[in-house]
């Protein structure tokens, strides 16, 4: 896979609950972290005392994060509402030439900041709240 432009990684939300995804506007940086906890099943007779892991065990999770600026009042209100309501909504992350991950996420962190001579920015973190579906590009 050739190098890709970071701006092409998109974070989208199903804001109406009907499967119509719209890009969360103004994100300047975005990150998708996929995690898998392990279950250690090492025992006294493990070969060479090397750690053994339970195949397929553990908890999988994902974290989406991004920072940027809101393009309008509606996108600000949508994300802020999800945070204060503790809503779990369907989100998508589109990774260019790789695929799309879709699933339920909850906004777990929302930070606002700004310099006296600059624009208001935000930082956003979403934690997975259910199974993710990945569709290859």
C-alpha atoms as an extended CHARMM CRD file, in Angstrom:
* protein
*
       137  EXT
         1         1  UNK       CA              0.0000000000        0.0000000000        0.0000000000  PROA      1               0.0000000000
         2         2  UNK       CA              1.3610000000        3.4020000000       -0.9600000000  PROA      2               0.0000000000
         3         3  UNK       CA              1.4820000000        6.3070000000        1.4930000000  PROA      3               0.0000000000
         4         4  UNK       CA             -1.8940000000        7.9230000000        2.1380000000  PROA      4               0.0000000000
         5         5  UNK       CA             -2.9270000000       11.4530000000        3.0330000000  PROA      5               0.0000000000
         6         6  UNK       CA             -3.9610000000       11.7870000000        6.6730000000  PROA      6               0.0000000000
         7         7  UNK       CA             -6.8440000000       14.0390000000        5.6690000000  PROA      7               0.0000000000
         8         8  UNK       CA             -8.4300000000       11.0860000000        3.8530000000  PROA      8               0.0000000000
         9         9  UNK       CA             -9.0190000000        9.1810000000        7.0990000000  PROA      9               0.0000000000
        10        10  UNK       CA            -12.6170000000       10.1560000000        7.8980000000  PROA      10              0.0000000000
        11        11  UNK       CA            -14.6380000000        9.9960000000       11.1140000000  PROA      11              0.0000000000
        12        12  UNK       CA            -18.3880000000        9.8120000000       10.4920000000  PROA      12              0.0000000000
        13        13  UNK       CA            -21.5040000000        9.5310000000       12.6840000000  PROA      13              0.0000000000
        14        14  UNK       CA            -25.0240000000        8.2600000000       12.0720000000  PROA      14              0.0000000000
        15        15  UNK       CA            -26.6690000000       11.3610000000       13.5480000000  PROA      15              0.0000000000
        16        16  UNK       CA            -30.2630000000       10.4300000000       12.6750000000  PROA      16              0.0000000000
        17        17  UNK       CA            -30.0820000000        6.7310000000       13.5960000000  PROA      17              0.0000000000
        18        18  UNK       CA            -31.1790000000        5.7160000000       10.0870000000  PROA      18              0.0000000000
        19        19  UNK       CA            -27.8020000000        4.6430000000        8.6850000000  PROA      19              0.0000000000
        20        20  UNK       CA            -26.9990000000        7.9220000000        6.9610000000  PROA      20              0.0000000000
        21        21  UNK       CA            -23.4310000000        8.8080000000        7.9870000000  PROA      21              0.0000000000
        22        22  UNK       CA            -22.0440000000       12.3280000000        7.8730000000  PROA      22              0.0000000000
        23        23  UNK       CA            -18.4530000000       13.4190000000        8.4210000000  PROA      23              0.0000000000
        24        24  UNK       CA            -17.6860000000       15.0930000000       11.7310000000  PROA      24              0.0000000000
        25        25  UNK       CA            -16.5140000000       18.3870000000       10.3680000000  PROA      25              0.0000000000
        26        26  UNK       CA            -13.2020000000       20.1150000000       10.8480000000  PROA      26              0.0000000000
        27        27  UNK       CA            -11.1570000000       17.2130000000       12.2320000000  PROA      27              0.0000000000
        28        28  UNK       CA             -7.4830000000       17.9410000000       11.7270000000  PROA      28              0.0000000000
        29        29  UNK       CA             -6.1700000000       14.7600000000       13.3410000000  PROA      29              0.0000000000
        30        30  UNK       CA             -7.8360000000       11.3940000000       13.7660000000  PROA      30              0.0000000000
        31        31  UNK       CA             -6.7300000000        8.0890000000       15.2760000000  PROA      31              0.0000000000
        32        32  UNK       CA             -8.2400000000        4.6090000000       15.4410000000  PROA      32              0.0000000000
        33        33  UNK       CA             -6.7230000000        2.2590000000       18.0290000000  PROA      33              0.0000000000
        34        34  UNK       CA             -7.7500000000       -1.4010000000       18.0510000000  PROA      34              0.0000000000
        35        35  UNK       CA             -6.9980000000       -3.3090000000       21.2490000000  PROA      35              0.0000000000
        36        36  UNK       CA             -7.1810000000       -6.9400000000       22.3530000000  PROA      36              0.0000000000
        37        37  UNK       CA             -6.6050000000       -8.0150000000       25.9220000000  PROA      37              0.0000000000
        38        38  UNK       CA             -5.0200000000      -11.4010000000       26.4010000000  PROA      38              0.0000000000
        39        39  UNK       CA             -5.7520000000      -14.2670000000       28.7610000000  PROA      39              0.0000000000
        40        40  UNK       CA             -2.5800000000      -15.8270000000       30.1170000000  PROA      40              0.0000000000
        41        41  UNK       CA             -2.9260000000      -19.6120000000       30.4970000000  PROA      41              0.0000000000
        42        42  UNK       CA              0.7340000000      -20.3330000000       31.2650000000  PROA      42              0.0000000000
        43        43  UNK       CA              1.2250000000      -23.2060000000       33.6950000000  PROA      43              0.0000000000
        44        44  UNK       CA              4.0320000000      -25.1990000000       35.2570000000  PROA      44              0.0000000000
        45        45  UNK       CA              4.3390000000      -27.5060000000       32.2490000000  PROA      45              0.0000000000
        46        46  UNK       CA              4.2930000000      -24.7880000000       29.5690000000  PROA      46              0.0000000000
        47        47  UNK       CA              7.0410000000      -25.5220000000       27.0310000000  PROA      47              0.0000000000
        48        48  UNK       CA             10.2420000000      -23.8450000000       28.1810000000  PROA      48              0.0000000000
        49        49  UNK       CA              8.1780000000      -21.8070000000       30.6760000000  PROA      49              0.0000000000
        50        50  UNK       CA              7.1070000000      -19.5540000000       27.7980000000  PROA      50              0.0000000000
        51        51  UNK       CA              3.8850000000      -17.6850000000       28.2180000000  PROA      51              0.0000000000
        52        52  UNK       CA              0.8180000000      -19.2600000000       26.6240000000  PROA      52              0.0000000000
        53        53  UNK       CA             -2.2650000000      -17.3030000000       25.5960000000  PROA      53              0.0000000000
        54        54  UNK       CA             -5.8320000000      -18.5050000000       25.2140000000  PROA      54              0.0000000000
        55        55  UNK       CA             -6.6410000000      -18.5070000000       21.4890000000  PROA      55              0.0000000000
        56        56  UNK       CA             -9.5800000000      -16.1790000000       20.7960000000  PROA      56              0.0000000000
        57        57  UNK       CA             -9.8910000000      -15.1500000000       24.4510000000  PROA      57              0.0000000000
        58        58  UNK       CA             -9.9460000000      -11.7030000000       25.9750000000  PROA      58              0.0000000000
        59        59  UNK       CA            -11.8050000000       -8.5020000000       25.3440000000  PROA      59              0.0000000000
        60        60  UNK       CA            -11.4840000000       -6.5090000000       22.1350000000  PROA      60              0.0000000000
        61        61  UNK       CA            -12.0550000000       -2.7830000000       22.0710000000  PROA      61              0.0000000000
        62        62  UNK       CA            -11.4760000000        0.2560000000       19.9210000000  PROA      62              0.0000000000
        63        63  UNK       CA            -10.8280000000        3.9080000000       20.6160000000  PROA      63              0.0000000000
        64        64  UNK       CA            -11.4120000000        6.7150000000       18.1550000000  PROA      64              0.0000000000
        65        65  UNK       CA             -9.9220000000       10.1160000000       18.8060000000  PROA      65              0.0000000000
        66        66  UNK       CA             -9.5980000000       13.3360000000       16.9160000000  PROA      66              0.0000000000
        67        67  UNK       CA             -9.0600000000       17.0360000000       17.2370000000  PROA      67              0.0000000000
        68        68  UNK       CA             -9.9560000000       20.0240000000       15.1530000000  PROA      68              0.0000000000
        69        69  UNK       CA            -12.5820000000       22.7080000000       14.7560000000  PROA      69              0.0000000000
        70        70  UNK       CA            -16.3530000000       22.5690000000       14.4020000000  PROA      70              0.0000000000
        71        71  UNK       CA            -17.4980000000       23.9160000000       11.0540000000  PROA      71              0.0000000000
        72        72  UNK       CA            -20.9160000000       24.9490000000       12.3160000000  PROA      72              0.0000000000
        73        73  UNK       CA            -23.2040000000       25.0570000000       15.3230000000  PROA      73              0.0000000000
        74        74  UNK       CA            -25.0330000000       21.8640000000       14.3030000000  PROA      74              0.0000000000
        75        75  UNK       CA            -21.9340000000       19.6210000000       14.3990000000  PROA      75              0.0000000000
        76        76  UNK       CA            -20.8910000000       21.1420000000       17.7380000000  PROA      76              0.0000000000
        77        77  UNK       CA            -24.3810000000       20.6060000000       19.1650000000  PROA      77              0.0000000000
        78        78  UNK       CA            -24.5560000000       17.0040000000       17.9190000000  PROA      78              0.0000000000
        79        79  UNK       CA            -21.2670000000       15.9060000000       19.4760000000  PROA      79              0.0000000000
        80        80  UNK       CA            -21.8700000000       17.8910000000       22.6780000000  PROA      80              0.0000000000
        81        81  UNK       CA            -25.3240000000       16.3380000000       23.0040000000  PROA      81              0.0000000000
        82        82  UNK       CA            -23.9120000000       12.8220000000       22.6310000000  PROA      82              0.0000000000
        83        83  UNK       CA            -21.4140000000       13.5480000000       25.3970000000  PROA      83              0.0000000000
        84        84  UNK       CA            -23.8770000000       15.0170000000       27.9050000000  PROA      84              0.0000000000
        85        85  UNK       CA            -26.5080000000       12.3500000000       27.1920000000  PROA      85              0.0000000000
        86        86  UNK       CA            -23.9990000000        9.5000000000       27.3410000000  PROA      86              0.0000000000
        87        87  UNK       CA            -25.4150000000        8.2900000000       24.0210000000  PROA      87              0.0000000000
        88        88  UNK       CA            -24.0340000000        5.2550000000       22.2280000000  PROA      88              0.0000000000
        89        89  UNK       CA            -24.2900000000        5.9840000000       18.5080000000  PROA      89              0.0000000000
        90        90  UNK       CA            -23.1140000000        4.2970000000       15.3290000000  PROA      90              0.0000000000
        91        91  UNK       CA            -19.8340000000        5.7860000000       14.0820000000  PROA      91              0.0000000000
        92        92  UNK       CA            -17.5890000000        4.9410000000       11.1410000000  PROA      92              0.0000000000
        93        93  UNK       CA            -13.9120000000        5.3980000000       10.5300000000  PROA      93              0.0000000000
        94        94  UNK       CA            -12.9290000000        5.2720000000        6.8770000000  PROA      94              0.0000000000
        95        95  UNK       CA             -9.2880000000        4.2980000000        6.3380000000  PROA      95              0.0000000000
        96        96  UNK       CA             -8.1960000000        5.0260000000        2.7510000000  PROA      96              0.0000000000
        97        97  UNK       CA             -7.2830000000        1.9550000000        0.6640000000  PROA      97              0.0000000000
        98        98  UNK       CA             -7.7910000000       -0.2390000000        3.7600000000  PROA      98              0.0000000000
        99        99  UNK       CA            -11.4760000000       -0.2670000000        4.6540000000  PROA      99              0.0000000000
       100       100  UNK       CA            -14.2280000000        0.9930000000        6.9370000000  PROA      100             0.0000000000
       101       101  UNK       CA            -14.8370000000        0.1000000000       10.5960000000  PROA      101             0.0000000000
       102       102  UNK       CA            -18.4020000000        0.6600000000       11.8110000000  PROA      102             0.0000000000
       103       103  UNK       CA            -19.8910000000        0.2000000000       15.2570000000  PROA      103             0.0000000000
       104       104  UNK       CA            -21.3330000000        1.7210000000       18.3890000000  PROA      104             0.0000000000
       105       105  UNK       CA            -19.2320000000        4.2380000000       20.2720000000  PROA      105             0.0000000000
       106       106  UNK       CA            -19.7280000000        6.5580000000       23.2300000000  PROA      106             0.0000000000
       107       107  UNK       CA            -18.1060000000        9.9920000000       23.5180000000  PROA      107             0.0000000000
       108       108  UNK       CA            -15.9470000000        9.6150000000       26.6400000000  PROA      108             0.0000000000
       109       109  UNK       CA            -13.9350000000       12.8070000000       26.4130000000  PROA      109             0.0000000000
       110       110  UNK       CA            -14.6880000000       16.2060000000       24.9250000000  PROA      110             0.0000000000
       111       111  UNK       CA            -12.2530000000       19.0590000000       25.4950000000  PROA      111             0.0000000000
       112       112  UNK       CA            -12.3510000000       22.6300000000       24.2260000000  PROA      112             0.0000000000
       113       113  UNK       CA             -9.3770000000       24.9540000000       24.0080000000  PROA      113             0.0000000000
       114       114  UNK       CA             -8.2740000000       28.0990000000       22.2550000000  PROA      114             0.0000000000
       115       115  UNK       CA             -5.6230000000       30.7410000000       22.1300000000  PROA      115             0.0000000000
       116       116  UNK       CA             -6.4180000000       34.4210000000       22.4030000000  PROA      116             0.0000000000
       117       117  UNK       CA             -5.2620000000       34.8920000000       18.7980000000  PROA      117             0.0000000000
       118       118  UNK       CA             -6.7140000000       31.7070000000       17.2910000000  PROA      118             0.0000000000
       119       119  UNK       CA             -9.7990000000       29.6130000000       16.7760000000  PROA      119             0.0000000000
       120       120  UNK       CA            -11.6430000000       27.4360000000       19.2940000000  PROA      120             0.0000000000
       121       121  UNK       CA            -10.5370000000       23.8110000000       18.9570000000  PROA      121             0.0000000000
       122       122  UNK       CA            -11.7680000000       20.5460000000       20.4370000000  PROA      122             0.0000000000
       123       123  UNK       CA            -10.3910000000       17.1190000000       21.2720000000  PROA      123             0.0000000000
       124       124  UNK       CA            -12.7080000000       14.1300000000       21.1330000000  PROA      124             0.0000000000
       125       125  UNK       CA            -12.3820000000       10.5110000000       22.3290000000  PROA      125             0.0000000000
       126       126  UNK       CA            -14.8570000000        7.7280000000       21.6150000000  PROA      126             0.0000000000
       127       127  UNK       CA            -14.7860000000        4.2380000000       23.1600000000  PROA      127             0.0000000000
       128       128  UNK       CA            -16.3390000000        1.2110000000       21.4740000000  PROA      128             0.0000000000
       129       129  UNK       CA            -19.6130000000       -0.0360000000       22.9180000000  PROA      129             0.0000000000
       130       130  UNK       CA            -20.2620000000       -3.2590000000       21.0150000000  PROA      130             0.0000000000
       131       131  UNK       CA            -19.0580000000       -5.2580000000       18.0600000000  PROA      131             0.0000000000
       132       132  UNK       CA            -17.2480000000       -3.5050000000       15.2390000000  PROA      132             0.0000000000
       133       133  UNK       CA            -17.7480000000       -4.5520000000       11.6430000000  PROA      133             0.0000000000
       134       134  UNK       CA            -14.8520000000       -4.1190000000        9.2570000000  PROA      134             0.0000000000
       135       135  UNK       CA            -15.3530000000       -3.9700000000        5.4930000000  PROA      135             0.0000000000
       136       136  UNK       CA            -12.2000000000       -4.0450000000        3.3770000000  PROA      136             0.0000000000
       137       137  UNK       CA            -11.7750000000       -1.4330000000        0.6390000000  PROA      137             0.0000000000
